[in-house]
């Protein structure tokens, strides 16, 4: 099984430096995937 990490790409914790640190940590810990959502906005519940 391959396990990955899904990063939050909005808000104060989504700065370039923070995302870079998460990417390096994810790789160092041996995860196989690092991804973010491609949604620019979140829609209201339908």
HTML snippet that shows the backbone in 3Dmol.js (N, CA, C, O; Angstrom):
<script src="https://3Dmol.org/build/3Dmol-min.js"></script>
<div id="view" style="width:600px;height:400px;position:relative"></div>
<script>
const pdb = `
ATOM      1  N   UNK A   1       0.837  -1.149   0.000  1.00  0.00           N
ATOM      2  CA  UNK A   1       0.000   0.000   0.000  1.00  0.00           C
ATOM      3  C   UNK A   1       0.896   1.229   0.000  1.00  0.00           C
ATOM      4  O   UNK A   1       1.886   1.292   0.729  1.00  0.00           O
ATOM      5  N   UNK A   2       0.538   2.200  -0.821  1.00  0.00           N
ATOM      6  CA  UNK A   2       1.238   3.484  -0.842  1.00  0.00           C
ATOM      7  C   UNK A   2       0.351   4.519  -0.167  1.00  0.00           C
ATOM      8  O   UNK A   2      -0.854   4.576  -0.411  1.00  0.00           O
ATOM      9  N   UNK A   3       0.954   5.325   0.676  1.00  0.00           N
ATOM     10  CA  UNK A   3       0.209   6.312   1.455  1.00  0.00           C
ATOM     11  C   UNK A   3       0.727   7.695   1.101  1.00  0.00           C
ATOM     12  O   UNK A   3       1.925   7.889   0.896  1.00  0.00           O
ATOM     13  N   UNK A   4      -0.195   8.659   1.032  1.00  0.00           N
ATOM     14  CA  UNK A   4       0.185  10.021   0.695  1.00  0.00           C
ATOM     15  C   UNK A   4      -0.399  11.028   1.658  1.00  0.00           C
ATOM     16  O   UNK A   4      -1.090  10.677   2.615  1.00  0.00           O
ATOM     17  N   UNK A   5      -0.111  12.276   1.389  1.00  0.00           N
ATOM     18  CA  UNK A   5      -0.548  13.395   2.222  1.00  0.00           C
ATOM     19  C   UNK A   5      -1.266  14.399   1.331  1.00  0.00           C
ATOM     20  O   UNK A   5      -0.788  14.724   0.244  1.00  0.00           O
ATOM     21  N   UNK A   6      -2.420  14.892   1.793  1.00  0.00           N
ATOM     22  CA  UNK A   6      -3.169  15.926   1.090  1.00  0.00           C
ATOM     23  C   UNK A   6      -3.026  17.218   1.877  1.00  0.00           C
ATOM     24  O   UNK A   6      -3.505  17.308   3.008  1.00  0.00           O
ATOM     25  N   UNK A   7      -2.377  18.214   1.298  1.00  0.00           N
ATOM     26  CA  UNK A   7      -2.130  19.481   1.980  1.00  0.00           C
ATOM     27  C   UNK A   7      -3.280  20.459   1.781  1.00  0.00           C
ATOM     28  O   UNK A   7      -3.931  20.469   0.736  1.00  0.00           O
ATOM     29  N   UNK A   8      -3.515  21.266   2.783  1.00  0.00           N
ATOM     30  CA  UNK A   8      -4.459  22.372   2.660  1.00  0.00           C
ATOM     31  C   UNK A   8      -3.744  23.488   1.918  1.00  0.00           C
ATOM     32  O   UNK A   8      -2.644  23.887   2.300  1.00  0.00           O
ATOM     33  N   UNK A   9      -4.364  23.991   0.860  1.00  0.00           N
ATOM     34  CA  UNK A   9      -3.702  25.020   0.054  1.00  0.00           C
ATOM     35  C   UNK A   9      -4.405  26.375   0.146  1.00  0.00           C
ATOM     36  O   UNK A   9      -4.433  27.134  -0.823  1.00  0.00           O
ATOM     37  N   UNK A  10      -4.970  26.672   1.317  1.00  0.00           N
ATOM     38  CA  UNK A  10      -5.581  27.979   1.531  1.00  0.00           C
ATOM     39  C   UNK A  10      -5.407  28.366   2.989  1.00  0.00           C
ATOM     40  O   UNK A  10      -5.140  27.516   3.839  1.00  0.00           O
ATOM     41  N   UNK A  11      -5.557  29.644   3.272  1.00  0.00           N
ATOM     42  CA  UNK A  11      -5.432  30.120   4.645  1.00  0.00           C
ATOM     43  C   UNK A  11      -3.997  30.423   5.021  1.00  0.00           C
ATOM     44  O   UNK A  11      -3.088  30.311   4.198  1.00  0.00           O
ATOM     45  N   UNK A  12      -3.801  30.811   6.280  1.00  0.00           N
ATOM     46  CA  UNK A  12      -2.477  31.248   6.726  1.00  0.00           C
ATOM     47  C   UNK A  12      -1.409  30.156   6.683  1.00  0.00           C
ATOM     48  O   UNK A  12      -0.220  30.463   6.589  1.00  0.00           O
ATOM     49  N   UNK A  13      -1.813  28.895   6.750  1.00  0.00           N
ATOM     50  CA  UNK A  13      -0.817  27.816   6.750  1.00  0.00           C
ATOM     51  C   UNK A  13      -0.417  27.393   5.342  1.00  0.00           C
ATOM     52  O   UNK A  13       0.305  26.409   5.179  1.00  0.00           O
ATOM     53  N   UNK A  14      -0.867  28.111   4.332  1.00  0.00           N
ATOM     54  CA  UNK A  14      -0.580  27.731   2.950  1.00  0.00           C
ATOM     55  C   UNK A  14       0.413  28.676   2.278  1.00  0.00           C
ATOM     56  O   UNK A  14       0.344  28.889   1.067  1.00  0.00           O
ATOM     57  N   UNK A  15       1.312  29.231   3.036  1.00  0.00           N
ATOM     58  CA  UNK A  15       2.332  30.106   2.451  1.00  0.00           C
ATOM     59  C   UNK A  15       3.337  29.257   1.666  1.00  0.00           C
ATOM     60  O   UNK A  15       3.459  28.060   1.924  1.00  0.00           O
ATOM     61  N   UNK A  16       4.049  29.850   0.724  1.00  0.00           N
ATOM     62  CA  UNK A  16       5.056  29.078  -0.011  1.00  0.00           C
ATOM     63  C   UNK A  16       6.074  28.396   0.906  1.00  0.00           C
ATOM     64  O   UNK A  16       6.443  27.245   0.671  1.00  0.00           O
ATOM     65  N   UNK A  17       6.525  29.087   1.936  1.00  0.00           N
ATOM     66  CA  UNK A  17       7.498  28.486   2.857  1.00  0.00           C
ATOM     67  C   UNK A  17       6.903  27.305   3.606  1.00  0.00           C
ATOM     68  O   UNK A  17       7.564  26.280   3.775  1.00  0.00           O
ATOM     69  N   UNK A  18       5.674  27.438   4.052  1.00  0.00           N
ATOM     70  CA  UNK A  18       5.009  26.352   4.774  1.00  0.00           C
ATOM     71  C   UNK A  18       4.811  25.140   3.870  1.00  0.00           C
ATOM     72  O   UNK A  18       5.075  24.011   4.282  1.00  0.00           O
ATOM     73  N   UNK A  19       4.348  25.365   2.647  1.00  0.00           N
ATOM     74  CA  UNK A  19       4.143  24.252   1.715  1.00  0.00           C
ATOM     75  C   UNK A  19       5.468  23.570   1.386  1.00  0.00           C
ATOM     76  O   UNK A  19       5.524  22.348   1.249  1.00  0.00           O
ATOM     77  N   UNK A  20       6.516  24.349   1.260  1.00  0.00           N
ATOM     78  CA  UNK A  20       7.847  23.782   1.001  1.00  0.00           C
ATOM     79  C   UNK A  20       8.297  22.905   2.164  1.00  0.00           C
ATOM     80  O   UNK A  20       8.826  21.813   1.954  1.00  0.00           O
ATOM     81  N   UNK A  21       8.088  23.381   3.386  1.00  0.00           N
ATOM     82  CA  UNK A  21       8.462  22.582   4.571  1.00  0.00           C
ATOM     83  C   UNK A  21       7.672  21.279   4.609  1.00  0.00           C
ATOM     84  O   UNK A  21       8.232  20.218   4.886  1.00  0.00           O
ATOM     85  N   UNK A  22       6.370  21.357   4.332  1.00  0.00           N
ATOM     86  CA  UNK A  22       5.553  20.146   4.315  1.00  0.00           C
ATOM     87  C   UNK A  22       6.037  19.170   3.245  1.00  0.00           C
ATOM     88  O   UNK A  22       6.091  17.963   3.484  1.00  0.00           O
ATOM     89  N   UNK A  23       6.385  19.684   2.078  1.00  0.00           N
ATOM     90  CA  UNK A  23       6.871  18.818   1.003  1.00  0.00           C
ATOM     91  C   UNK A  23       8.149  18.099   1.421  1.00  0.00           C
ATOM     92  O   UNK A  23       8.289  16.897   1.196  1.00  0.00           O
ATOM     93  N   UNK A  24       9.065  18.819   2.021  1.00  0.00           N
ATOM     94  CA  UNK A  24      10.328  18.204   2.463  1.00  0.00           C
ATOM     95  C   UNK A  24      10.097  17.187   3.570  1.00  0.00           C
ATOM     96  O   UNK A  24      10.714  16.121   3.572  1.00  0.00           O
ATOM     97  N   UNK A  25       9.217  17.503   4.509  1.00  0.00           N
ATOM     98  CA  UNK A  25       8.914  16.573   5.593  1.00  0.00           C
ATOM     99  C   UNK A  25       8.229  15.318   5.061  1.00  0.00           C
ATOM    100  O   UNK A  25       8.562  14.205   5.468  1.00  0.00           O
ATOM    101  N   UNK A  26       7.276  15.498   4.154  1.00  0.00           N
ATOM    102  CA  UNK A  26       6.568  14.363   3.566  1.00  0.00           C
ATOM    103  C   UNK A  26       7.544  13.420   2.875  1.00  0.00           C
ATOM    104  O   UNK A  26       7.460  12.203   3.040  1.00  0.00           O
ATOM    105  N   UNK A  27       8.465  13.978   2.105  1.00  0.00           N
ATOM    106  CA  UNK A  27       9.466  13.158   1.427  1.00  0.00           C
ATOM    107  C   UNK A  27      10.391  12.474   2.431  1.00  0.00           C
ATOM    108  O   UNK A  27      10.701  11.292   2.282  1.00  0.00           O
ATOM    109  N   UNK A  28      10.830  13.202   3.443  1.00  0.00           N
ATOM    110  CA  UNK A  28      11.740  12.638   4.446  1.00  0.00           C
ATOM    111  C   UNK A  28      11.099  11.490   5.213  1.00  0.00           C
ATOM    112  O   UNK A  28      11.787  10.553   5.618  1.00  0.00           O
ATOM    113  N   UNK A  29       9.789  11.556   5.415  1.00  0.00           N
ATOM    114  CA  UNK A  29       9.089  10.504   6.145  1.00  0.00           C
ATOM    115  C   UNK A  29       8.729   9.312   5.267  1.00  0.00           C
ATOM    116  O   UNK A  29       8.194   8.320   5.764  1.00  0.00           O
ATOM    117  N   UNK A  30       9.013   9.393   3.967  1.00  0.00           N
ATOM    118  CA  UNK A  30       8.826   8.259   3.079  1.00  0.00           C
ATOM    119  C   UNK A  30       7.450   8.118   2.455  1.00  0.00           C
ATOM    120  O   UNK A  30       7.122   7.062   1.915  1.00  0.00           O
ATOM    121  N   UNK A  31       6.642   9.163   2.519  1.00  0.00           N
ATOM    122  CA  UNK A  31       5.335   9.090   1.857  1.00  0.00           C
ATOM    123  C   UNK A  31       5.531   9.044   0.351  1.00  0.00           C
ATOM    124  O   UNK A  31       6.538   9.522  -0.171  1.00  0.00           O
ATOM    125  N   UNK A  32       4.550   8.460  -0.349  1.00  0.00           N
ATOM    126  CA  UNK A  32       4.664   8.274  -1.789  1.00  0.00           C
ATOM    127  C   UNK A  32       3.966   9.355  -2.602  1.00  0.00           C
ATOM    128  O   UNK A  32       4.170   9.443  -3.813  1.00  0.00           O
ATOM    129  N   UNK A  33       3.151  10.171  -1.960  1.00  0.00           N
ATOM    130  CA  UNK A  33       2.360  11.155  -2.697  1.00  0.00           C
ATOM    131  C   UNK A  33       2.155  12.392  -1.844  1.00  0.00           C
ATOM    132  O   UNK A  33       1.919  12.298  -0.639  1.00  0.00           O
ATOM    133  N   UNK A  34       2.245  13.534  -2.469  1.00  0.00           N
ATOM    134  CA  UNK A  34       1.910  14.807  -1.835  1.00  0.00           C
ATOM    135  C   UNK A  34       1.022  15.546  -2.817  1.00  0.00           C
ATOM    136  O   UNK A  34       1.407  15.749  -3.969  1.00  0.00           O
ATOM    137  N   UNK A  35      -0.165  15.952  -2.376  1.00  0.00           N
ATOM    138  CA  UNK A  35      -1.086  16.609  -3.293  1.00  0.00           C
ATOM    139  C   UNK A  35      -1.831  17.743  -2.612  1.00  0.00           C
ATOM    140  O   UNK A  35      -1.878  17.828  -1.385  1.00  0.00           O
ATOM    141  N   UNK A  36      -2.407  18.606  -3.425  1.00  0.00           N
ATOM    142  CA  UNK A  36      -3.309  19.644  -2.944  1.00  0.00           C
ATOM    143  C   UNK A  36      -4.549  19.608  -3.817  1.00  0.00           C
ATOM    144  O   UNK A  36      -4.529  19.047  -4.912  1.00  0.00           O
ATOM    145  N   UNK A  37      -5.612  20.197  -3.339  1.00  0.00           N
ATOM    146  CA  UNK A  37      -6.847  20.277  -4.105  1.00  0.00           C
ATOM    147  C   UNK A  37      -6.679  21.279  -5.233  1.00  0.00           C
ATOM    148  O   UNK A  37      -5.945  22.257  -5.094  1.00  0.00           O
ATOM    149  N   UNK A  38      -7.354  21.040  -6.350  1.00  0.00           N
ATOM    150  CA  UNK A  38      -7.293  22.003  -7.448  1.00  0.00           C
ATOM    151  C   UNK A  38      -8.519  22.909  -7.472  1.00  0.00           C
ATOM    152  O   UNK A  38      -8.702  23.674  -8.418  1.00  0.00           O
ATOM    153  N   UNK A  39      -9.359  22.831  -6.442  1.00  0.00           N
ATOM    154  CA  UNK A  39     -10.544  23.685  -6.375  1.00  0.00           C
ATOM    155  C   UNK A  39     -10.136  25.070  -5.886  1.00  0.00           C
ATOM    156  O   UNK A  39      -9.457  25.203  -4.868  1.00  0.00           O
ATOM    157  N   UNK A  40     -10.551  26.085  -6.610  1.00  0.00           N
ATOM    158  CA  UNK A  40     -10.244  27.451  -6.212  1.00  0.00           C
ATOM    159  C   UNK A  40     -11.182  27.903  -5.100  1.00  0.00           C
ATOM    160  O   UNK A  40     -10.777  28.645  -4.205  1.00  0.00           O
ATOM    161  N   UNK A  41     -12.422  27.461  -5.154  1.00  0.00           N
ATOM    162  CA  UNK A  41     -13.400  27.779  -4.116  1.00  0.00           C
ATOM    163  C   UNK A  41     -14.146  26.516  -3.738  1.00  0.00           C
ATOM    164  O   UNK A  41     -14.158  25.540  -4.488  1.00  0.00           O
ATOM    165  N   UNK A  42     -14.760  26.540  -2.588  1.00  0.00           N
ATOM    166  CA  UNK A  42     -15.578  25.422  -2.131  1.00  0.00           C
ATOM    167  C   UNK A  42     -17.033  25.849  -2.256  1.00  0.00           C
ATOM    168  O   UNK A  42     -17.418  26.910  -1.766  1.00  0.00           O
ATOM    169  N   UNK A  43     -17.833  25.028  -2.907  1.00  0.00           N
ATOM    170  CA  UNK A  43     -19.242  25.367  -3.102  1.00  0.00           C
ATOM    171  C   UNK A  43     -20.058  25.021  -1.864  1.00  0.00           C
ATOM    172  O   UNK A  43     -19.656  24.186  -1.054  1.00  0.00           O
ATOM    173  N   UNK A  44     -21.188  25.662  -1.730  1.00  0.00           N
ATOM    174  CA  UNK A  44     -22.103  25.360  -0.623  1.00  0.00           C
ATOM    175  C   UNK A  44     -22.653  23.950  -0.797  1.00  0.00           C
ATOM    176  O   UNK A  44     -22.711  23.431  -1.912  1.00  0.00           O
ATOM    177  N   UNK A  45     -23.051  23.342   0.295  1.00  0.00           N
ATOM    178  CA  UNK A  45     -23.633  21.992   0.236  1.00  0.00           C
ATOM    179  C   UNK A  45     -24.863  22.005  -0.666  1.00  0.00           C
ATOM    180  O   UNK A  45     -25.687  22.917  -0.601  1.00  0.00           O
ATOM    181  N   UNK A  46     -24.969  21.005  -1.485  1.00  0.00           N
ATOM    182  CA  UNK A  46     -26.101  20.931  -2.421  1.00  0.00           C
ATOM    183  C   UNK A  46     -27.063  19.879  -1.939  1.00  0.00           C
ATOM    184  O   UNK A  46     -28.091  19.645  -2.573  1.00  0.00           O
TER     185      UNK A  46
END
`;
const viewer = $3Dmol.createViewer("view");
viewer.addModel(pdb, "pdb");
viewer.setStyle({}, {cartoon: {color: "spectrum"}});
viewer.zoomTo();
viewer.render();
</script>
